């Protein structure tokens, strides 16, 4: 399966309303729920980029894993 289809699979399911939450998810916008995984570069060009996660934001809380430490929450500014 092409990388883009793999990464976009969940988005397409949301667009079709299969989860019943399409009004709250699917874009980064005020008032919507968004979980973000930050990786270097474009994972559509190289799926291995997903192995180098800078941080994860879940429900407005940023989680980072610095070398030599366990994952920790970082308060939003």
N, C-alpha and C positions, 0 to 999 in steps of 0.2 A: 504494500500500500504506500503511495507517495506520502512524504512527510507532511505536506500541507493538509492532506485529507485526514491524517491522523490527528494533527493538532487542532483542526477545525471541527472535528466530529462532534464534540460536546456542544459547540456553538450552534451547529445545525440542528441538533436535537432541541436546544432551547428555542430557536427560531420557530420550530414546528410546534412548540407548546407541549411537548411530551411530558415535561416536568411540572407544568402548571404554574411556573414562576417567570414566564417570559417578560412580564411587565417590570420586574425588579432586577433582572439580570441581562447580560449580553453586551453592555457597553460601559465605559468609564464615564459616568455622569453623576452630578449631584443628586442625592436621593436614591441612588441605585446601590445594590450590593455588588461588591467587587472583590475578588481575591486575585492577587497579582503575584506572578513568579517572575523575578527579574533575572535575566541571563545575559551574558555578553554576546553581542552580535545578533545575527538573524538565524533563529533555529529552523527557519524554512530553507535556508541555504545549507545548514549543517546541523543535523539533529543532535549531534554530540554536544552542542552548546547547552542543551538541557541538563547536562551532567555538571555544569559549573554555575550553580545557583548563587547569585549575589545575596538576594533576600526574598522572603515571602511576606506578602501583606495579606492578612486574613482578618476580616471584620474590622479593618482600620488599625490593626496592630501589626507593626513590622517585626519580623523575626529574622535575625541574622545568625550565621554560624561562622565565626572567625576561626582561623586555624588555631588549633590547640585548645579550643574552648567548646563547651556545649552550646547548643542553640539558646538564644536569649531573646526576650521581648525588648523592643525599643519603643519608648513612649512616643506617640505622634507629637509633632511640634505645634 
